[in-house]
Amino acid sequence: MSKATNKAAFLPLFLGAGIAVGAGIGSATDNLALGLALGVAVGAGLGGAMSIRQNNKDKKHRSGSDGGGAHHSDSDDRDGGSGDGGGDGGGDGGGGGD
């Protein structure tokens, strides 16, 4: 017997939303075929991307690789600055004028 999974079904959700939005836009512009086609394309793209993102997140949690290490919001400082947003000279909103 297989385990029951509690995964969200993003593809059908976004596909349905894309069709609904596409039908509305297609109806408003008198080009229903184009609106539906764009809605299906956008909905499938977003649904597929969210499914892949969720699968990657599930794999990360199952492998235990998220145990106690530094997180991006904690101490990942890619610009080499001090963490106050001003490490690259652009965090304060000011620029070097002439």
C-alpha positions, -999 to +999 in steps of 0.1 A: +000+000+000+014+035-008+016+064+015-010+092+011+006+124+000-005+159+010+008+176-022-009+206-037-020+201-073-007+234-088-011+225-125-049+221-126-053+251-103-033+275-124-046+260-156-082+266-146-073+302-134-055+308-167-084+296-187-108+318-167-087+349-171-080+342-208-117+337-215-124+371-199-097+389-218-106+371-250-142+380-246-134+416-238-112+419-269-134+399-292-107+374-297-117+344-276-094+319-293-063+340-286-074+347-250-080+310-243-047+300-259-028+326-238-046+316-207-038+280-211-001+288-218+003+311-189-016+288-165+004+257-176+037+276-172+029+289-138+014+256-126+044+236-139+069+260-123+051+259-089+050+221-091+087+219-097+094+244-069+073+223-045+090+191-055+124+206-049+113+219-015+100+184-006+132+168-017+153+192+004+132+185+035+132+148+031+170+146+027+176+165+059+198+191+043+181+219+060+193+211+095+209+239+114+229+255+087+230+292+079+199+303+060+197+330+033+179+354+056+204+348+085+239+353+072+242+348+035+260+380+025+266+378-012+277+414-017+304+413+009+289+441+029+283+443+066+246+432+063+232+467+066+224+470+029+252+493+022+280+469+013+280+477-024+276+514-019+241+515-032+221+505-001+215+539+013+197+552-018+222+579-024+246+580-053+278+597-061+267+628-080+289+652-100 
